Amino acid sequence: MISMNFELHPFHIVEESPWPVIMSLVAFNTLINLVFFAWKMQGVVFFFFNLILGGLILSIWGGDVTKESSLIGFHTHEIESSLKWSIGWFILREIFFFVSFFWAFFTLRLRSTIELGERWPPFLIEPTNPFSIPLLNTLILLRSGVRLTWAHHSIIEGDYLKGTVGLGITILLGFYFTLLQVMEYFERSFRFNDSLYGRVFFLSTGFHGAHVAIGTSLLILCFLRLVLNQHFRNHHMGLEARRWYWHFVDVVWLFLFTFIYWWGR
């Protein structure tokens, strides 16, 4: 049971929940399907099935958190402050996660070995044209970030209609980005197992695509809460955290486009 005593401390003890364990299993299965898809270009149905399943679990889990924050009122100022710190540390961890991919890419790009033909990209690897789908995806993500910021400021100002429209446009742009990236993967002349270039390319861009899909699912939850009038001018920690996460995804893509798609050619 959830218990709390405001007279003693501003925190509360959350009730036992199966969703963290179930979500971990779904995330692990999604990762396996992502690697299999990048390796053989198969299993895309199972990959998207896991994404949808993960979105459903996040919606149920988010509903429990919504009850704690909006309906019961357990999210005090101290709890929101600790949640902000948690999101900050999580994003910092994700930054170093992508730094590892860039580190590997820079090492291979600047120190091509005999096994790679002393050239980059390796022989018989036709790199992606950065001014085709990657450039379009860059514009899509930048526009989505602007729309999300616009939606956030609209909610702060109390204009929930503009906030709903801006959030809806951001979600549609997120879906469009994912669709274009899947199309790009199918059009590639190389695969995950085609030299180190293929591995670094698909791991870095694939994990970023997974982050976009997860961020889109989280924004859908915010959209539903906004439609149900569960976001308020002074109480919208969920949307603010997702805004930070989405801007982080935007910045990572700018680095991917600049170094892997453009400079890496």
C-alpha positions as CSV (number, residue, x, y, z in Angstrom):
1,M,0.0,0.0,0.0
2,I,1.1,3.6,-0.6
3,S,1.8,5.3,2.6
4,M,2.7,8.9,3.4
5,N,2.9,11.3,6.3
6,F,3.4,14.9,5.4
7,E,4.0,15.8,9.0
8,L,7.2,13.7,9.2
9,H,8.6,14.0,5.7
10,P,7.5,15.1,2.2
11,F,8.3,11.8,0.6
12,H,6.2,8.6,0.2
13,I,6.8,4.9,-0.3
14,V,5.6,3.6,-3.6
15,E,3.6,0.4,-3.7
16,E,5.0,-2.8,-5.3
17,S,4.6,-2.9,-9.1
18,P,5.3,-5.6,-11.7
19,W,5.9,-3.1,-14.5
20,P,9.6,-2.4,-14.0
21,V,10.5,-6.1,-14.3
22,I,8.1,-6.6,-17.2
23,M,9.4,-3.5,-19.0
24,S,13.0,-4.6,-18.6
25,L,12.2,-8.0,-20.3
26,V,10.4,-6.2,-23.1
27,A,13.3,-3.8,-23.6
28,F,15.8,-6.6,-23.7
29,N,13.6,-8.4,-26.3
30,T,13.4,-5.3,-28.3
31,L,17.2,-4.9,-28.3
32,I,17.6,-8.5,-29.5
33,N,15.1,-7.9,-32.3
34,L,16.8,-4.6,-33.2
35,V,20.2,-6.3,-33.6
36,F,18.6,-9.2,-35.6
37,F,16.9,-6.6,-37.8
38,A,20.2,-4.8,-38.4
39,W,22.0,-8.0,-39.1
40,K,19.6,-9.8,-41.5
41,M,17.1,-7.0,-42.3
42,Q,14.4,-9.4,-40.9
43,G,12.2,-9.4,-37.9
44,V,10.9,-5.9,-38.3
45,V,7.4,-7.1,-37.4
46,F,8.6,-8.4,-34.0
47,F,10.6,-5.3,-33.4
48,F,7.6,-3.0,-33.8
49,F,5.4,-5.4,-31.9
50,N,7.8,-5.1,-28.9
51,L,7.8,-1.3,-29.3
52,I,3.9,-1.3,-29.2
53,L,3.9,-3.7,-26.2
54,G,6.5,-1.5,-24.5
55,G,4.3,1.6,-25.2
56,L,1.3,-0.2,-23.6
57,I,3.2,-1.1,-20.5
58,L,4.5,2.5,-20.2
59,S,1.0,3.7,-20.5
60,I,-0.2,1.5,-17.6
61,W,2.9,2.3,-15.6
62,G,2.4,6.0,-16.3
63,G,-1.2,5.7,-15.2
64,D,-0.1,4.5,-11.8
65,V,2.4,7.4,-11.5
66,T,-0.4,9.8,-12.6
67,K,-2.6,8.6,-9.8
68,E,0.2,9.3,-7.3
69,S,1.0,12.8,-8.7
70,S,-2.3,14.3,-9.9
71,L,-5.1,12.4,-8.2
72,I,-3.6,11.7,-4.8
73,G,-1.1,14.6,-4.7
74,F,2.0,12.7,-3.5
75,H,4.4,14.5,-5.8
76,T,5.5,17.3,-3.6
77,H,8.1,20.0,-4.4
78,E,10.9,17.8,-3.0
79,I,9.8,14.8,-5.0
80,E,9.7,16.8,-8.2
81,S,13.1,18.2,-7.5
82,S,14.5,14.6,-7.0
83,L,12.8,13.5,-10.2
84,K,14.5,16.3,-12.1
85,W,17.9,15.2,-10.7
86,S,17.1,11.6,-11.7
87,I,16.2,12.7,-15.3
88,G,19.4,14.7,-15.4
89,W,21.6,11.8,-14.3
90,F,19.8,9.5,-16.8
91,I,20.4,11.8,-19.7
92,L,24.1,12.1,-18.6
93,R,24.4,8.4,-18.7
94,E,22.8,8.3,-22.2
95,I,25.3,10.9,-23.3
96,F,28.3,8.7,-22.3
97,F,26.4,5.7,-24.0
98,F,26.6,7.5,-27.3
99,V,30.1,8.8,-26.7
100,S,31.3,5.2,-26.8
101,F,29.9,4.9,-30.4
102,F,31.5,8.1,-31.5
103,W,34.8,7.1,-29.8
104,A,34.8,3.9,-31.8
105,F,33.9,5.7,-35.0
106,F,36.6,8.3,-34.7
107,T,39.2,5.6,-33.9
108,L,38.2,3.7,-37.1
109,R,37.9,6.9,-39.2
110,L,41.2,8.4,-38.2
111,R,43.3,5.2,-38.0
112,S,42.2,2.9,-40.9
113,T,44.0,-0.4,-40.7
114,I,45.2,-2.8,-43.4
115,E,42.2,-5.0,-42.6
116,L,40.0,-2.0,-43.7
117,G,42.0,-1.5,-46.8
118,E,43.6,1.6,-45.3
119,R,40.6,3.7,-46.4
120,W,37.3,4.9,-44.9
121,P,34.7,3.8,-45.6
122,P,36.1,0.3,-46.3
123,F,36.3,-1.0,-49.8
124,L,33.0,-1.9,-51.4
125,I,31.0,0.1,-48.8
126,E,28.8,2.7,-50.4
127,P,28.0,5.3,-47.6
128,T,24.7,7.0,-47.2
129,N,24.2,10.3,-49.0
130,P,23.8,12.7,-46.1
131,F,21.7,15.1,-48.2
132,S,18.9,12.7,-48.8
133,I,16.9,11.0,-46.0
134,P,19.4,12.0,-43.3
135,L,19.0,15.7,-44.0
136,L,15.2,15.4,-44.1
137,N,15.3,13.6,-40.8
138,T,17.4,16.4,-39.4
139,L,14.9,19.0,-40.4
140,I,12.1,16.8,-39.0
141,L,13.7,16.5,-35.6
142,L,14.6,20.1,-35.4
143,R,11.1,21.1,-36.2
144,S,9.7,18.6,-33.7
145,G,11.9,20.1,-31.0
146,V,10.6,23.6,-31.8
147,R,7.0,22.4,-31.7
148,L,7.5,20.6,-28.4
149,T,9.0,23.8,-26.8
150,W,6.1,25.8,-28.2
151,A,3.7,23.3,-26.6
152,H,5.4,23.5,-23.3
153,H,5.3,27.2,-23.1
154,S,1.7,27.2,-24.2
155,I,0.8,25.0,-21.3
156,I,2.7,27.3,-18.9
157,E,0.7,30.2,-20.3
158,G,-2.5,28.3,-19.8
159,D,-3.3,27.8,-23.5
160,Y,-4.0,24.1,-23.5
161,L,-5.3,24.0,-27.0
162,K,-2.0,25.2,-28.5
163,G,-0.2,22.8,-26.2
164,T,-2.3,19.9,-27.4
165,V,-1.7,20.9,-31.1
166,G,2.0,21.3,-30.6
167,L,2.4,18.0,-28.8
168,G,0.3,16.2,-31.5
169,I,2.5,17.6,-34.3
170,T,5.6,16.5,-32.4
171,I,4.3,13.0,-32.1
172,L,3.5,12.9,-35.8
173,L,7.0,14.1,-36.7
174,G,8.4,11.4,-34.4
175,F,6.5,8.7,-36.3
176,Y,7.6,10.2,-39.6
177,F,11.3,10.2,-38.5
178,T,11.0,6.5,-37.5
179,L,9.3,5.6,-40.8
180,L,12.0,7.3,-42.9
181,Q,14.8,5.7,-40.9
182,V,13.4,2.2,-41.5
183,M,13.1,3.0,-45.2
184,E,16.7,4.2,-45.2
185,Y,17.8,0.9,-43.6
186,F,16.1,-1.2,-46.3
187,E,17.8,1.0,-49.1
188,R,21.3,0.5,-47.7
189,S,23.7,-1.5,-49.8
190,F,25.5,-2.7,-46.7
191,R,24.4,-4.6,-43.6
192,F,25.3,-4.9,-40.0
193,N,27.8,-7.6,-40.7
194,D,29.5,-5.8,-43.5
195,S,32.8,-4.7,-41.9
196,L,33.2,-2.5,-38.8
197,Y,31.6,0.4,-40.7
198,G,28.3,-1.4,-40.8
199,R,28.4,-2.3,-37.2
200,V,29.2,1.2,-36.0
201,F,26.7,2.7,-38.4
202,F,23.7,0.5,-37.5
203,L,24.5,0.5,-33.7
204,S,24.7,4.3,-33.4
205,T,21.8,5.2,-35.7
206,G,19.7,2.2,-34.5
207,F,20.0,3.0,-30.9
208,H,19.2,6.6,-31.7
209,G,16.1,5.4,-33.6
210,A,15.1,3.4,-30.6
211,H,15.4,6.5,-28.4
212,V,13.2,8.4,-30.8
213,A,10.6,5.6,-30.7
214,I,10.6,5.5,-26.9
215,G,10.4,9.3,-26.7
216,T,7.4,9.3,-29.1
217,S,5.7,6.7,-26.9
218,L,6.3,8.9,-23.8
219,L,5.0,12.0,-25.6
220,I,1.8,10.0,-26.5
221,L,1.2,9.5,-22.8
222,C,1.7,13.3,-22.2
223,F,-0.8,14.0,-25.0
224,L,-3.4,11.7,-23.5
225,R,-2.9,13.4,-20.1
226,L,-3.2,16.8,-21.7
227,V,-6.5,15.7,-23.4
228,L,-7.8,14.5,-20.0
229,N,-6.8,17.8,-18.3
230,Q,-4.1,16.2,-16.1
231,H,-1.4,18.7,-17.0
232,F,-1.5,22.0,-15.3
233,R,0.4,25.3,-15.5
234,N,2.3,24.7,-12.3
235,H,2.3,20.8,-12.3
236,H,3.6,19.2,-15.5
237,M,6.8,17.5,-14.5
238,G,6.2,14.6,-16.8
239,L,6.0,16.8,-19.9
240,E,9.1,18.8,-18.8
241,A,11.2,15.6,-18.3
242,R,10.1,14.3,-21.8
243,R,11.0,17.7,-23.3
244,W,14.5,17.4,-21.9
245,Y,14.8,13.8,-23.2
246,W,13.5,14.9,-26.7
247,H,16.0,17.7,-27.0
248,F,18.8,15.3,-26.0
249,V,17.7,13.1,-28.8
250,D,17.8,16.1,-31.2
251,V,21.3,17.0,-30.2
252,V,22.6,13.4,-30.6
253,W,21.1,13.3,-34.1
254,L,23.0,16.5,-35.0
255,F,26.2,14.8,-34.0
256,L,25.3,11.6,-35.9
257,F,24.4,13.6,-39.1
258,T,27.6,15.7,-38.9
259,F,30.1,13.0,-38.2
260,I,28.8,9.7,-39.3
261,Y,26.7,10.7,-42.3
262,W,28.6,13.7,-43.6
263,W,32.2,13.7,-42.3
264,G,32.3,9.9,-42.2
265,R,31.9,9.7,-46.0
